[in-house]
Amino acid sequence: MTVQSCKYHPETTAHWFCEHCQIPYCAGCITSNKSKTDETCPLCNNSLVTLGNSRIEPFWNKLASFFLYPFHLSPLLIILIITGINTWVMDTTPGFLIQMAIFMVFVKYSYVVLADVAGGYLKPRHFETSMLTENLELPFKMLFVIFVYAVLNTSIKTTLGDAVFSSSLMVSALLFPASIMLMASSNSFMKAISPFSIASLIKTIGFPYLLLFVFLSLLIMGGWASHQLLLPMLTLDLYMPIMLIIGMYFVLVTFNMMGYVLYQYHEALGYKEYIDVIEPDVEAEIVTGKENRIDILLQEGKANEAVELLARHIQQHPTDFRSWERQHRILLATKNKAGLQKYSANYVVRLLLDSKPSEAIRIYLECFKLLPDFKIEGAKNRHNFAKLLMKSGQSRAALALLNDLHKDYPSYEQIPEAYLLVARIMFEYFNHENKSRRILEYILKQYPQHPAKAEASSYLAMLDNIT
């Protein structure tokens, strides 16, 4: 497909296309779901077709993070521990064997870094022994890949001469990063040396692969420049461990960069299953994607679907008051009385639980204006909120909230106290003496043993005196 713009964000390049709705979407329109293997259309929920435009920031904009990666705690400790062990055993009899072993350990960890970054772990994970104990064959497979390249180039030199050999070395250098990336992504020796797999990876990434090769070449030159600079300045005892640290540093930067390229082009390369952890800026983009999906549903006249989408999100994130508020606004705008009673009533209770009384009163009054019999759940919630409404001067709303409390919650122990509040409201705010008197008489008759009986009797006597 040709490059398209998003239907709902025309200034943005589309990343996906819904063949059912015939609508192109950008990354901001889509809410990623890690439990699914495919992105789905916000309108019809059918799988989307990728347009091959990655929403991940290109690797050339992330160079600083690549150079900082080895300074995180886990890789830094591994570099220092390996350097310490290597220095300690260097002059011992079995030193060479131990050095080879720790070399293989470092190669294995470098592949862990590459695979992690390809999977979205853009910062090092905490060290786990499984990093070094799983897939132990990887370093050996990598040695075999190097051996294949060496045999091929040696054969070319022997049969075709030095001129062709120089060209083959350049081509091998260009192809070798692709072999490393294929090894990390597939754990397959055959894919790592397959000309078809290598060509396919390079073709899919395109020109950025050449840019990656240039950066990797510069890193290798940086390691060589460090060697030339430090050799005349340091004694051999200092030179060896310092160069080992510098070498491991550049290797981790290199593998980090290659892993990020796999991450950047994971959709086009078919590595969807590797993306388990999302970088912070993409996580923020996903939150925006949820909000934009709601905008899409509203633009298409599907307000009920937008409300249900928000309800599912709120169920998983009950303290996301921004989503609560947006859901409430949609219900008000569409005058969805059933939705207000179902969702906004819970919003009021959530605000009360989170010590936001003024916000709770605002939401309740907005619902009460549209829905006079609007209620919140829970006898205690209704009783306490009615007191809060009274203090705020909302006596009519408080009265409506306590109406039929004894029918809705017959076992509530504080019904006499709640109805005593109703009697006071009736008389003091609406001058309904007779209604107030009947409520007080109901309390005395139905709850003769309740502690509120004395206050009800006193208030009733006060009414008699006034009369």
N, C-alpha and C positions, 0 to 999 in steps of 0.2 A: 504494500500500500504506500501511496505517496504521503508526504508529511502533511498532517492536518492540524488544524487548530481545534481546541476544546470548544464544544458548543456553548458551555456555560461560562467559560473564561476565554474569549476569543483571542486575547493577547498571549495566551499560553499554548505551547505545543502539546498536542494530545499524545498520551502514552498508551492508551487502550481504546478498543473499538468494540461496540456491542453490535453484532450482526443482526440480532433480533430487532432492536430498536433503531438501528442505523444511526447511532450517536457516538461521536468520538469524545473521550474523557481525558482530562489531564490528571496528574498525580494527586492534585488537591481535591478532586471529586471523589476519589475512591478511598474507602476505609479498608485498610489491609486487615486480613484475618489470618493469623498464623495457623489456625486449625484447618484451614483450607489450602489446597494446592494451587488454586486459581483465584484471581480477582473476579468479583462478580459485579454485574450491573446494578446500580442503585435503584433502578426502576423495575426491571424484570427478574433480577437475581440469576440470570443466565451467565455462564462464563464469558469473560472478555477475551478478545484477541489482542495480544501485545503488538504494538506498532514498532517495537525495537528501540524506542527512545528512552534511555535510562534516566530515572529521576534522581539518581545518586550523583553527588558532586564529582566532577572529573578528577582523576588522580593528580594532575598537574597543579590543581588548586590545594592539594593536601600535602605538599612536600614537607612543610614544617613538622607535621605530625609524624611523618615517617622517620625523620631524624631524631625526634624526641622519644619515639617508642622504646628504644633500648634502655632509656633512663628510668622507666617505671620499675617498681620494686622487683617483680618476678624475674624479668629478663636480666636486670642488673645483678641480682644475686646469683643467677646461673652463670653469668659471665665471670663474676669474681670468684665463685667456687671452683669453676673449671680452671681458671688461671692459677688459683692457689694450689690445686691438686697437681696440675701440670708442672709447676715450679718445684713442688716438693719431690716428685718422682723423677724429675728430669735426669738426675745423675745416678739413679739407682739401676740395678741390674735388670729388673723387669719393667723399667721405665717406659721403653718404647711400646710395649704391649698395652700398658695402662694408658699411655697417651693416645694410642689408636682407639681404645675403648671410649675414652671421654670425647674424642673427636666424633665418633659415631653417635654418642649421646647428644652432642651439640647439633649435629646434622638432623637428628630426629626432632629435637626441640625446634629447630628452624622450620621444619615442615609443619610442626604444630602451629607455629606462628602464622605461616602462610595459610593453612587451612582455617584457622580461627578468624583471621581477617577476611578471608573469602566468605566465611559464614556470618559476617557482620559484627564480630567481636573486635571493634576497632581499638579497644584498649585491652592490654593483657589481662587474661583471667588469673585468678589466684592459682598458684601452682598446685597441681595434683599429680600423684604418682602415675596415674593412668596416662598422663601425657607422654611418659617415657616408656611405659610398659606395653602399650597397645601399638599394633602395627609396627613391630620391631623390624620387620623386613624392609621398611622404607629406605633406610640409609644404604642397605645392600643393593636394593634395586637401583638406587641412584648411582652407585658405583658401577653397576653393570651398564647403565645408560652412558656414563662417561667412557666406559670401556668400548662400547659400540662406536661412539664418536671417534675415539682414538684409533680403533682398528680401521674405520672407514677412511680417515684422513691419512693414516699410514699407507694404506693400499693405494690411495690416490697419488701420494708422493712417489711410491715405488713404481707405479705403472705409467703415470702421466707427467711426472717431473715437478720441479719446485714451483714453477709459475702457476700451474693449476692447483698445486697444494696450497699456495698462499690464498687463492680465491676460495678454496674449500674451507680453509680455516675461518675466513670472514663469514661465509654462509653458515658454518657450524655455530659460530658465535651468535649470529642472528637467530638461529633456530633453537639454541639451547634453552633460553628462558621459557619458550613454549613447552619444551619437554619437561622442565621442572614444574610448570603450572599444571600440565596434564597429569603428571605423577601425583601431585598433591590432590587434585580434584577427583581423580579416578582410582588412585592406588594401583594403576595397571602399568606394568613394564612395557607391554606391547603397544599401548596407546602412546606412551612417552617416546617411543622410537618410530611410531608409524608416521610416514610422510603425509598420509591423508589426514590423520588427526591433527598433526602439527599445522598443516596448511589450512585446515578448516578453522582452527582456533585463531590463527593469524588473520585469515580473511574476515572472520566475524568481528574481531576487534578493529581491524582496519588500520588506518594511519596512526591512531594512538599507540598501536603496538610498536611502530618504529620509534615513536617518541619515548616509549618505555625503554626500548633498547638503548637509545641515546643516554637516558638518565642512568641506566645500569652500567653502561660503559664509563660514564663519568665517575660513578661510585668506585669502580675498580681502579680507575686512574687515581682517585683520591687515596685509596689504600696504598698504591705504589708510591705516590708522592710522599705519604707519611713515612714509608720505609726509607726513601732517599733522604728525607729531612732528618730523621732520628738516628740513622746508622752512625754518622760521624760524631754525634753528640753524646751518646750513651755508651756505658760499658755493656758487655754481653749479658751480665746478670740482670741488668735493668731492661736492656733492649728486648729480650725474648718475651718477658711477660707483658710489657707495654704493647708490643706489636701484636701479641695474641689478643689482647683486649681490643685493640683497634680493629683487627681482622674480624673478630666476632661481632663487633659493633656494626661494621659495614655489611656483614652477611645478614644480620637481622634487619637492617634497613632495606636491603635488597629484597629479602623474602617478604617483608611487610609490604613493599611496593607492589610486588607481583600478586600477592594475595588481594590487595585492594583492587587491582585491575580485574581480577576474577569477580570480585564483589560488584564492581561497577557494571560489568557486562554479564551478570549472572543470568538475566532473563534471556538475552540473545544467545548465550552459550548453553542454555537449558539446564542451569545449575540451580533452579528454583528451590530444591530441597535443602540447599546449604544455608539459606537465609533464615536463621532462627532468631538472631538478636539484631535489633535495629539501632542504628546510631541515633544520638539524641536529636539532631536536627530533623531526621526523617521521622522520629517519633512525634515531634511537634507537628510535622506535616500530616501525619495520620490523624491527629486530633482535629486539625483543620479539615481533613478529608471527611470526617464524620459530620462536621458542621456544614460543609459544602454539599454533602449528600442530602442533608435536610433541606438546604436551599433548593436543590434540584427537585426534590419531592414536592415542595411548596410551589415552585414554578410550574410544575406539571399538574397542580391541583390535587395532590395526594396528601392532604393535611393529616388524615388519619394514619397513614403509613409513617409520616414524619413523627407523629406522637408516639407510635408504637416503637419506632427505632430509638427514640429518646428514652422510652420506658425501659427497654432492654439495657441500654447503657447505664441508666440510673440504678437499675437493679444490681449491676456489677460495681458501680461507683456511687454509693448513696450519699457521699459528701460533696459531689460535684454540683454545687448550687447553681452554677452557670447553666447546666443542662436542665435542672429543675425549673429555673426561671424561663428558659426558652420554651420548654414544654407548656408552662402556664400561659405564656404570651400567645402561643399558637391556639390553645384552647379558648382563651378569651376572644381572640380575633375571629375565630370561627363560631363563637357562641355555642361551643360544645358543652352543654350542661352535664351530660353523663360523664364526659371526660373530666370536667372540673371536679365533680364529686368523687370520681375514681382516683385521679392523680393529684390534683391541687390540694385536696384534703390531706393527703399524705405529706405534701410539701409543707403545709402549715405545721404539722406535727414534727417533721424533721427540723424545721427552723426553731421550734420551741426546744427540742432536744439539744440543739446546738447553741442555745442561749442567744437567739436572735429575735426577741419579742416584737420589736418594732416592725421587722420584716414580716413576721407571722401575722401581725394585725393588718398590715397593708394587703397581703395576699388574701386573707380571709374577707376583708371588706370588699375587695374587687369581686370575689366570688359571690358574696352575699348580695351585692347590688344586682347581679344577673340572676341569682338563684336564691330566693328568699328562704327556702328550707335547707340551705347548705349546712352541712354538719361535718365535724371531724370525728374520727374514730376514738373510742375509749371514754368511759364515763369520767374518769379522773381528768383526762385531757380536757374534756368539755367543761367540767366544773372549774378547773384552774384557769382555763383560757377565758371563761366568762368573767372571772374576777379581774383578769388583766384588761379585758375590754371595758369593764366598769370603770377602772382607774383611768382609762384613756378617754372616758366620756362617751363610749359607744354602748349606751344602755340598751337600745333596741336590738342591736346585734347580740348582746349578751343574753337578753331575754329569749331571742329566737334559738340560741345555741342550747339553752337549758330546757326548752320546750319538749315535753314527753320524755324526759330523762328516765322517769320511773318505768315507762313502758319499754324503752330501748335497753335499759340496764336495771332490771328489777332487783338484782342482788347487790347493787352498789350501796355500801354502808353509809355514804355521806349524802344520800338523797335529801334527808331533812335539812341539812345545812344548805344544800344547793337550792331547795325550794324556799328556804327562808330568804335567800338572796333574791329569788324571784318576787317574793312578797314585798320586799323592800323596794325593788325596782318599780313594781306596779303602783305602789303608793307614792313614793318619793319623786319619781320621774314622770309618771303618767297620771297621777292623781286618781287611780282606780282603787278606791277604798274597798269596795265590795269584793272585787277580784282578789285583792290582797288578803282580805279577811277569810275568804273561802280557802285560800291556799294555806293559811295558818291553821285553820280548823282541820284541814286535811292532814297536816303534819301531826297535830295533837291526837287525832283519831287513829291514824295508821301507824304511828311510831310513838306509842305512849311511854316506852322505856328508853328512848334515845336521849342522849345528853342535850340535844338541841331543843328538847321540849320546853325547858325553862325559858330559853331565849324567845321561842315562839309565843309562849304564854305572856311574857313581858311585853312583846311587841303588840300582841292582840289587846292587852290591857291599855297600852298607849293609844291604840286606835279608838278604844271605847271612851277614853278620857277626852280625846279630841272631838269625838262625836257629841 
